[in-house]
Amino acid sequence: MAEKPLFKQLLQASSVGLNLVISTFVGLAIGYGLDKAFNTRPWLTIIFLILGIISGFRDLVRLARKQNDGTDKQDI
């Protein structure tokens, strides 16, 4: 099996951190918007923030398993 080029490895490593931060902020924004719309502060913000963090870590674990397996197949 051929090893991946250094640039592709660096790109994947940097995308892990970005995905974690972006998914957290998206969850926070959705929760904040729904809280303003339904006047349920702070419950939906907290719930969607937690869901965003879980989503980010799920993606982190998926990419780590993909690197560990050495394959490029997609997990569903």
Buried (B, 14 or more C-beta within 10 A) or exposed (E): EEEEEEEEEEEEEEEBEEBBEBBBEBBBBBBBEBBEEEEEEEEBBBBBBBBBBEBBBEBBEBBEEBBEEEEEEEEE
